[in-house]
């Protein structure tokens, strides 16, 4: 039973509050119903007709990557990928921490004692302190509540104060919004943003730093298990990672963050944080059902209070509408959140240029190349100023959360691929028959059919051909899929237009990979896309 008595917050990461009159109190380990009711009572959100908690995050409807900092000290200076991460001095962090605690004086915060990582050997004890009740509920959904909090010692403490405004001149940050981490002390400070995803991704970033030193590969991916063994789904936002891993015929291990060690796969989280934009019952029935359960958090989702209905197609607030819920809201979710070594690794890309095949088999070297590349494409309308497809490359399919150099993660991936003998696949969930605006979106039924054949092992036995543009090994036929679709050039009205577009995309791959070329071996260099004939 949760201890909801008041609890004194005397310090956060060795920063004691000297004045007892400024001491902050916290309601510790409130349960779901209590936090749900408190959020409504405090005006943080409203209850939907089906019991969901509808909230808005104000100006910040997504992460603020340019406001994220890591303390640079003797531990982190040689080990952080500083080309990708912003630094803060220990002194600046200390001032920020003290100022946030002073800001919280006489506040009643909400504290949750939680853990990440379903594998006991890698379990991380976390204490999350939040100004908002719904942020505490979010943390409780996304991570696993500790059954017995007595004697609990956090290894990572997160302090989240949306009303705090940082001072760039004093705290060494860029704006009034700040997400700062001191990995040496195990402290994360979040201020000036109501977006709950900062809590989740900060914990993920911390794990991405500490686990590789233990020989564990942290991954921004979904995992499911079923016929043919477990499967890993890498992919950036919008590529279908959550949608395709939520397969009613397979057990869901998790939809976003996992580790891979010598024993197999394990989920970091205890919940899901699914995109809600254009959510439809017929295409994503499990996620649709989850968002209509009591306690689910619907973030920036349009809701008609009078009619008691959600409008999942409404992107007027943001494209990044979200739903947070515990993993057990999904009927086929794994109770252990663990699986054996994967038999298949799927790398998802939404190719808005329309030149990549719907599926291709990768060698371990090609898998490492595409993992380091982390390619997808933005389409017109998803972001202000985007008028045509734009290639996006995010190393390891999650560069904003990767504190170490990408090759450290890629080396671990290739090691695990080789030892497990997993099949690797590149799957295009984007466009076919032309780029965005000319072609059409890859039918989800075709993608699901191809994935089913890949995961049950039958596709690996098919006949394959080498396509000339990207040097990919593509099946010549697949059950339930038009063979013409498997050869992208055949779906275009002009071969010349296809070749020119493919050549353009290959050039983007080459330009992006130049930063990794000095750090990989010849096999990976040879796995780069070929020359269009």
Secondary structure per residue as TSV (DSSP state, phi and psi in degrees):
chain	resnum	aa	ss	phi	psi
A	1	X	-	360.0	136.6
A	2	X	-	-68.0	141.7
A	3	X	-	-90.3	104.4
A	4	X	-	-102.1	14.7
A	5	X	S	-71.1	161.4
A	6	X	E	-66.6	143.9
A	7	X	E	-136.7	130.1
A	8	X	E	-79.6	128.7
A	9	X	E	-99.4	90.7
A	10	X	-	-84.3	-26.0
A	11	X	B	-156.9	159.3
A	12	X	S	-133.3	102.4
A	13	X	S	66.3	55.5
A	14	X	S	67.4	18.5
A	15	X	-	-111.4	84.3
A	16	X	B	-70.4	146.9
A	17	X	-	-88.2	116.4
A	18	X	S	-75.1	-35.4
A	19	X	-	-91.4	111.9
A	20	X	G	-62.9	-21.5
A	21	X	G	-71.1	-18.4
A	22	X	G	-93.4	-2.0
A	23	X	-	-58.5	137.7
A	24	X	E	-93.0	144.7
A	25	X	E	-107.8	154.3
A	26	X	E	-137.2	139.5
A	27	X	E	-87.3	116.8
A	28	X	E	-96.6	128.1
A	29	X	S	56.5	43.8
A	30	X	-	-62.1	145.7
A	31	X	-	-80.3	175.5
A	32	X	H	-59.3	-48.0
A	33	X	H	-63.5	-40.2
A	34	X	H	-66.5	-43.5
A	35	X	H	-67.8	-39.7
A	36	X	H	-58.7	-49.5
A	37	X	H	-66.5	-37.8
A	38	X	H	-67.4	-39.2
A	39	X	H	-62.2	-39.9
A	40	X	H	-70.2	-43.4
A	41	X	H	-61.1	-36.7
A	42	X	T	-85.2	-0.3
A	43	X	T	76.4	20.2
A	44	X	S	-79.4	-21.7
A	45	X	E	-165.4	176.0
A	46	X	E	-127.4	154.3
A	47	X	E	-84.6	133.5
A	48	X	-	-81.1	171.3
A	49	X	T	-65.3	-21.7
A	50	X	T	-102.1	3.9
A	51	X	S	100.4	0.5
A	52	X	-	-73.2	158.1
A	53	X	E	-103.2	112.7
A	54	X	E	-93.9	120.1
A	55	X	E	-129.9	159.3
A	56	X	-	-124.8	150.3
A	57	X	-	-112.1	12.8
A	58	X	T	68.0	-138.5
A	59	X	T	-65.2	-30.7
A	60	X	-	-97.2	102.3
A	61	X	S	-103.9	12.2
A	62	X	S	-163.0	-177.3
A	63	X	-	-66.7	158.4
A	64	X	-	-117.3	79.0
A	65	X	G	-62.1	-27.8
A	66	X	G	-79.7	-1.8
A	67	X	G	-113.6	17.5
A	68	X	E	-106.0	129.7
A	69	X	E	-133.3	150.7
A	70	X	E	-122.5	135.8
A	71	X	E	-67.6	128.4
A	72	X	-	-94.5	117.5
A	73	X	S	-145.3	-167.0
A	74	X	T	-62.2	-31.6
A	75	X	T	-75.4	-46.1
A	76	X	T	-89.6	-25.3
A	77	X	T	-54.3	-43.8
A	78	X	T	-88.2	-7.5
A	79	X	T	-112.8	-14.9
A	80	X	S	-88.7	145.0
A	81	X	-	-80.5	85.8
A	82	X	T	-72.0	-17.3
A	83	X	T	-65.1	-19.5
A	84	X	T	-115.5	-11.1
A	85	X	S	-127.5	141.9
A	86	X	E	-89.9	144.8
A	87	X	E	-104.2	156.0
A	88	X	E	-139.8	141.9
A	89	X	-	-77.4	156.7
A	90	X	H	-57.8	-35.3
A	91	X	H	-67.2	-42.7
A	92	X	H	-63.1	-42.7
A	93	X	H	-63.5	-41.0
A	94	X	H	-61.3	-41.8
A	95	X	H	-65.1	-41.6
A	96	X	H	-61.4	-44.5
A	97	X	H	-63.2	-46.5
A	98	X	H	-64.7	-40.3
A	99	X	H	-67.2	-35.4
A	100	X	H	-69.1	-38.9
A	101	X	H	-66.8	-39.0
A	102	X	H	-63.9	-41.1
A	103	X	H	-59.5	-33.8
A	104	X	T	-83.8	4.4
A	105	X	T	-57.0	134.1
A	106	X	T	64.7	4.7
A	107	X	-	-74.6	156.7
A	108	X	E	-106.7	108.6
A	109	X	E	-87.7	172.3
A	110	X	E	-116.3	125.9
A	111	X	E	-113.2	133.7
A	112	X	E	-123.9	127.0
A	113	X	E	-94.5	117.9
A	114	X	E	-136.2	171.6
A	115	X	E	-139.1	152.7
A	116	X	E	-111.7	155.2
A	117	X	-	84.6	113.9
A	118	X	S	-74.2	-17.6
A	119	X	S	-82.4	117.0
A	120	X	G	-54.4	-33.0
A	121	X	G	-65.7	-20.6
A	122	X	G	-120.3	14.7
A	123	X	-	-59.9	134.7
A	124	X	E	-116.3	119.1
A	125	X	E	-79.9	128.6
A	126	X	E	-128.0	136.5
A	127	X	E	-115.2	122.7
A	128	X	E	-111.5	119.3
A	129	X	E	-109.1	121.7
A	130	X	E	-129.8	148.4
A	131	X	S	-75.1	-35.3
A	132	X	S	-98.6	142.4
A	133	X	H	-65.1	-38.8
A	134	X	H	-70.8	-27.2
A	135	X	H	-67.7	-35.3
A	136	X	H	-66.9	-39.7
A	137	X	H	-63.8	-41.2
A	138	X	H	-57.9	-48.8
A	139	X	H	-61.3	-37.9
A	140	X	H	-67.4	-36.2
A	141	X	H	-68.0	-44.0
A	142	X	H	-81.9	-25.1
A	143	X	S	-123.7	178.6
A	144	X	E	-100.7	118.9
A	145	X	E	-62.5	141.7
A	146	X	-	-79.1	130.5
A	147	X	S	-68.6	-43.5
A	148	X	-	-120.8	107.4
A	149	X	-	-80.1	-12.5
A	150	X	T	-60.8	126.1
A	151	X	T	80.1	5.2
A	152	X	-	-67.5	130.3
A	153	X	-	-122.1	112.6
A	154	X	-	-71.0	139.2
A	155	X	S	-92.6	-22.0
A	156	X	E	-137.6	130.2
A	157	X	E	-117.0	130.4
A	158	X	E	-115.2	123.7
A	159	X	E	-111.6	119.6
A	160	X	E	-121.8	109.2
A	161	X	E	-126.9	91.3
A	162	X	T	-58.5	-30.8
A	163	X	T	-80.2	-9.2
A	164	X	-	-76.4	135.8
A	165	X	-	-113.8	116.5
A	166	X	-	-73.0	156.1
A	167	X	-	-114.7	106.8
A	168	X	H	-53.6	-38.7
A	169	X	H	-70.0	-27.7
A	170	X	H	-94.4	-34.4
A	171	X	H	-106.7	-4.1
A	172	X	-	73.4	23.2
A	173	X	-	-105.4	-172.5
A	174	X	S	-98.9	-29.6
A	175	X	S	-151.9	-168.3
A	176	X	S	-75.7	-9.0
A	177	X	-	-97.4	137.8
A	178	X	E	-149.4	138.5
A	179	X	E	-129.8	106.8
A	180	X	E	-124.5	139.0
A	181	X	E	-128.9	133.1
A	182	X	E	-113.2	99.5
A	183	X	T	-69.4	-25.6
A	184	X	T	-64.5	-41.8
A	185	X	T	-94.8	-10.7
A	186	X	T	69.8	51.9
A	187	X	E	-134.3	135.4
A	188	X	E	-122.5	132.8
A	189	X	E	-118.2	126.7
A	190	X	E	-126.3	123.6
A	191	X	E	-142.4	151.5
A	192	X	S	78.8	13.9
A	193	X	-	-145.4	139.3
A	194	X	-	-95.1	-3.1
A	195	X	-	-70.3	114.9
A	196	X	T	-68.4	-24.1
A	197	X	H	-59.6	-20.9
A	198	X	H	-63.1	-32.9
A	199	X	H	-64.2	-51.9
A	200	X	H	-60.2	-48.3
A	201	X	H	-72.6	-26.5
A	202	X	H	-67.0	-41.0
A	203	X	H	-66.1	-40.5
A	204	X	H	-60.7	-44.3
A	205	X	H	-60.8	-42.5
A	206	X	H	-60.9	-45.7
A	207	X	H	-63.7	-35.8
A	208	X	H	-64.8	-21.2
A	209	X	H	-86.1	-45.7
A	210	X	H	-82.5	-29.1
A	211	X	S	-73.5	-40.9
A	212	X	G	-57.1	-31.1
A	213	X	G	-65.4	-18.8
A	214	X	G	-98.3	8.2
A	215	X	T	77.2	21.1
A	216	X	-	-108.3	133.2
A	217	X	E	-91.6	112.0
A	218	X	E	-83.1	139.4
A	219	X	E	-135.6	136.7
A	220	X	E	-87.2	91.1
A	221	X	E	-159.8	165.9
A	222	X	E	-103.9	158.5
A	223	X	E	-140.3	135.1
A	224	X	E	-134.9	173.7
A	225	X	E	-142.6	146.2
A	226	X	-	171.5	-150.2
A	227	X	T	-56.2	129.2
A	228	X	T	89.2	-1.3
A	229	X	S	96.7	-176.3
A	230	X	-	-76.8	160.2
A	231	X	E	-140.2	142.7
A	232	X	E	-107.0	135.0
A	233	X	E	-120.0	102.5
A	234	X	E	-84.3	149.8
A	235	X	-	169.8	143.7
A	236	X	-	-78.9	170.5
A	237	X	T	-56.0	133.0
A	238	X	T	91.8	-0.7
A	239	X	S	-91.0	-10.1
A	240	X	S	103.6	15.2
A	241	X	H	-57.5	-51.1
A	242	X	H	-69.7	-43.5
A	243	X	H	-61.7	-47.9
A	244	X	H	-77.5	-25.0
A	245	X	H	-79.9	-20.6
A	246	X	-	-83.8	70.4
A	247	X	-	-100.3	120.3
A	248	X	T	-62.5	-17.5
A	249	X	T	-90.0	-3.0
A	250	X	S	-130.2	153.6
A	251	X	E	-81.1	130.5
A	252	X	E	-86.9	119.4
A	253	X	E	-83.0	-39.2
A	254	X	E	174.2	164.1
A	255	X	S	-109.8	0.0
A	256	X	S	-148.6	-42.4
A	257	X	E	-137.6	123.9
A	258	X	E	-143.3	163.6
A	259	X	E	-120.3	155.8
A	260	X	E	-131.3	117.4
A	261	X	E	-125.6	-170.3
A	262	X	T	-65.0	-15.3
A	263	X	T	-95.6	-18.3
A	264	X	E	138.3	-148.1
A	265	X	E	-105.5	147.5
A	266	X	E	-149.2	145.9
A	267	X	E	-81.3	141.5
A	268	X	S	-77.8	-29.4
A	269	X	-	-110.8	171.3
A	270	X	S	-116.5	10.1
A	271	X	E	-154.0	-171.9
A	272	X	E	-128.2	150.9
A	273	X	E	-133.5	78.0
A	274	X	E	-89.9	144.8
A	275	X	E	-68.3	140.3
A	276	X	-	-109.8	-9.5
A	277	X	T	-62.6	129.1
A	278	X	T	59.4	28.7
A	279	X	-	-63.9	132.7
A	280	X	-	-134.1	140.6
A	281	X	T	-62.2	-37.6
A	282	X	T	-71.3	-30.9
A	283	X	T	-95.9	-27.6
A	284	X	-	-137.0	66.8
A	285	X	H	-62.6	-36.5
A	286	X	H	-68.6	-44.5
A	287	X	H	-67.8	-39.7
A	288	X	H	-60.9	-43.5
A	289	X	H	-67.1	-38.3
A	290	X	H	-62.2	-38.6
A	291	X	H	-73.6	-11.7
A	292	X	T	-100.4	10.1
A	293	X	S	-93.5	150.1
A	294	X	T	-60.6	131.1
A	295	X	T	99.4	-17.8
A	296	X	-	-62.3	142.1
A	297	X	E	-101.7	123.4
A	298	X	E	-109.5	109.2
A	299	X	E	-99.0	114.8
A	300	X	S	62.4	21.3
A	301	X	-	-84.2	134.0
A	302	X	E	-69.0	129.7
A	303	X	E	-135.7	127.6
A	304	X	E	-93.4	104.4
A	305	X	T	-64.7	-38.5
A	306	X	T	-64.3	-44.7
A	307	X	T	-86.1	-16.4
A	308	X	T	68.8	36.8
A	309	X	E	-131.8	148.1
A	310	X	E	-90.5	147.9
A	311	X	E	-116.6	92.3
A	312	X	T	-73.3	-11.5
A	313	X	T	-87.3	-9.4
A	314	X	-	-79.2	113.3
A	315	X	-	-109.6	21.9
A	316	X	S	-65.4	-29.6
A	317	X	S	-84.7	-43.9
A	318	X	-	-174.4	154.7
A	319	X	S	-74.0	-21.8
A	320	X	-	-92.6	47.6
A	321	X	-	-69.8	146.4
A	322	X	E	-138.5	156.1
A	323	X	E	-129.5	128.8
A	324	X	E	-114.4	133.2
A	325	X	E	-159.3	156.5
A	326	X	E	-66.2	152.3
A	327	X	G	-59.6	-31.2
A	328	X	G	-74.1	-1.1
A	329	X	G	-70.6	-18.0
A	330	X	S	-92.2	123.5
A	331	X	T	-61.8	-33.2
A	332	X	T	-102.4	22.3
A	333	X	B	-70.6	143.6
A	334	X	-	-69.0	136.4
A	335	X	S	-77.6	-29.3
A	336	X	S	-88.4	-22.8
A	337	X	-	58.4	32.8
A	338	X	E	-135.8	156.9
A	339	X	E	-152.1	163.8
A	340	X	-	-73.5	178.5
A	341	X	S	-56.2	139.9
A	342	X	-	-68.7	145.1
A	343	X	S	-90.8	-21.6
A	344	X	E	-139.2	139.6
A	345	X	E	-120.8	123.4
A	346	X	E	-113.7	126.6
A	347	X	E	-109.1	113.0
A	348	X	E	-92.7	136.1
A	349	X	E	-137.8	141.0
A	350	X	-	-101.7	91.1
A	351	X	-	-84.2	99.1
A	352	X	T	-77.0	-5.1
A	353	X	T	-84.1	-17.5
A	354	X	S	74.0	25.3
A	355	X	-	-111.9	-16.1
A	356	X	S	-81.4	144.8
A	357	X	-	-69.0	159.6
A	358	X	S	-65.4	-24.9
A	359	X	E	-156.9	146.0
A	360	X	E	-149.8	146.4
A	361	X	E	-90.7	136.5
A	362	X	E	-112.1	144.6
A	363	X	-	-76.1	165.2
A	364	X	H	-56.2	-38.4
A	365	X	H	-67.4	-40.2
A	366	X	H	-65.9	-37.8
A	367	X	H	-61.8	-41.9
A	368	X	H	-64.3	-41.6
A	369	X	H	-60.6	-48.6
A	370	X	H	-73.2	-27.9
A	371	X	H	-66.6	-44.3
A	372	X	H	-67.3	-33.5
A	373	X	H	-72.9	-46.5
A	374	X	-	56.4	54.8
A	375	X	E	-86.1	138.0
A	376	X	E	-151.5	-174.8
A	377	X	E	-140.0	137.0
A	378	X	E	-81.2	149.7
A	379	X	-	-115.3	164.2
A	380	X	T	-57.2	135.6
A	381	X	T	96.9	-18.8
A	382	X	S	-76.2	-27.2
A	383	X	S	-138.4	149.7
A	384	X	T	-57.3	130.2
A	385	X	T	91.4	-8.5
A	386	X	-	-85.9	109.7
A	387	X	-	-105.1	-20.4
A	388	X	S	-145.7	168.3
A	389	X	-	-53.3	137.3
A	390	X	E	-128.3	125.0
A	391	X	E	-68.1	137.9
A	392	X	E	-125.4	129.1
A	393	X	E	-120.1	120.8
A	394	X	-	-130.5	104.0
A	395	X	G	-51.6	137.4
A	396	X	G	62.9	19.4
A	397	X	G	56.4	34.5
A	398	X	-	177.6	43.8
A	399	X	G	-54.0	-38.1
A	400	X	G	-60.7	-18.6
A	401	X	G	-108.6	7.9
A	402	X	-	-102.8	101.5
A	403	X	-	-77.1	-26.4
A	404	X	S	-92.0	169.0
A	405	X	-	-66.8	139.1
A	406	X	H	-55.8	-34.0
A	407	X	H	-64.8	-24.3
A	408	X	H	-64.0	-43.4
A	409	X	H	-71.0	-39.7
A	410	X	H	-66.1	-38.6
A	411	X	H	-62.5	-41.7
A	412	X	H	-64.5	-40.5
A	413	X	H	-60.9	-48.5
A	414	X	H	-63.3	-37.9
A	415	X	H	-60.4	-44.6
A	416	X	H	-72.2	-36.2
A	417	X	H	-60.6	-46.2
A	418	X	H	-66.4	-41.2
A	419	X	H	-72.2	-31.1
A	420	X	H	-91.8	-15.1
A	421	X	T	56.9	38.3
A	422	X	-	-71.6	145.1
A	423	X	E	-78.2	139.7
A	424	X	E	-117.5	136.2
A	425	X	E	-132.3	141.7
A	426	X	E	-105.8	122.7
A	427	X	E	-120.7	124.0
A	428	X	E	-95.6	113.1
A	429	X	-	-99.0	12.4
A	430	X	S	-89.4	-119.9
A	431	X	E	-109.8	154.9
A	432	X	E	-136.2	144.8
A	433	X	S	82.8	8.2
A	434	X	S	143.6	169.7
A	435	X	S	-73.5	173.7
A	436	X	T	-51.9	132.1
A	437	X	T	99.4	-19.7
A	438	X	T	-121.6	-52.5
A	439	X	S	-79.6	-166.2
A	440	X	E	-129.2	157.4
A	441	X	E	-66.3	139.9
A	442	X	-	-55.9	125.5
A	443	X	-	-60.6	130.5
A	444	X	H	-64.2	-28.4
A	445	X	H	-64.5	-38.0
A	446	X	H	-68.6	-41.9
A	447	X	H	-61.9	-44.5
A	448	X	H	-63.2	-39.4
A	449	X	H	-64.6	-42.5
A	450	X	H	-64.9	-41.9
A	451	X	H	-65.6	-40.2
A	452	X	H	-60.4	-43.0
A	453	X	H	-66.8	-35.5
A	454	X	H	-68.8	-44.8
A	455	X	H	-74.9	-30.7
A	456	X	T	-84.1	-3.1
A	457	X	S	95.7	-10.8
A	458	X	S	-72.2	-33.9
A	459	X	G	-67.5	-30.9
A	460	X	G	-63.7	-19.5
A	461	X	G	-92.7	-1.5
A	462	X	S	-74.4	169.6
A	463	X	-	-81.0	140.3
A	464	X	E	-124.1	155.1
A	465	X	E	-128.6	157.4
A	466	X	E	-94.0	115.8
A	467	X	-	-81.2	141.9
A	468	X	T	-78.1	-24.5
A	469	X	T	-71.5	-50.4
A	470	X	T	-113.1	3.3
A	471	X	-	67.0	32.4
A	472	X	-	-99.3	148.0
A	473	X	E	-93.6	113.0
A	474	X	E	-118.5	135.1
A	475	X	E	-65.6	144.2
A	476	X	S	-81.9	-20.0
A	477	X	-	-155.4	157.2
A	478	X	B	-155.0	141.3
A	479	X	T	-59.1	127.4
A	480	X	T	80.6	9.3
A	481	X	B	-130.0	132.8
A	482	X	-	-60.6	123.1
A	483	X	G	-61.4	-26.9
A	484	X	G	-62.4	-34.9
A	485	X	G	-66.8	-27.2
A	486	X	G	-71.0	-17.0
A	487	X	S	-115.0	93.4
A	488	X	H	-51.8	-37.2
A	489	X	H	-61.8	-29.6
A	490	X	H	-70.3	-18.6
A	491	X	H	-88.4	-9.5
A	492	X	S	-90.0	149.9
A	493	X	S	-78.0	-21.3
A	494	X	-	-132.9	117.9
A	495	X	H	-63.1	-37.1
A	496	X	H	-63.3	-42.9
A	497	X	H	-63.2	-39.9
A	498	X	H	-60.3	-49.8
A	499	X	H	-61.5	-39.9
A	500	X	H	-66.0	-40.6
A	501	X	H	-68.2	-42.3
A	502	X	H	-63.5	-41.9
A	503	X	H	-61.3	-40.1
A	504	X	H	-63.0	-44.1
A	505	X	H	-67.6	-39.1
A	506	X	H	-59.1	-41.0
A	507	X	H	-60.5	-36.6
A	508	X	H	-67.5	-41.0
A	509	X	H	-58.7	-47.9
A	510	X	H	-62.3	-43.8
A	511	X	H	-63.9	-39.8
A	512	X	H	-68.7	-40.1
A	513	X	H	-76.6	-10.6
A	514	X	H	-55.4	-31.9
A	515	X	H	-73.2	-18.4
A	516	X	H	-100.7	-19.0
A	517	X	H	-51.6	-40.5
A	518	X	T	-68.3	-12.2
A	519	X	T	-112.1	5.9
A	520	X	S	-121.0	163.1
A	521	X	-	-85.4	178.6
A	522	X	H	-66.2	-33.2
A	523	X	H	-59.9	-41.8
A	524	X	H	-70.5	-39.5
A	525	X	H	-61.2	-37.9
A	526	X	H	-71.9	-13.8
A	527	X	T	-85.1	0.1
A	528	X	S	-65.9	155.5
A	529	X	-	-54.1	148.1
A	530	X	-	-81.8	-167.3
A	531	X	-	-102.5	131.5
A	532	X	-	-66.7	130.0
A	533	X	-	-86.7	360.0
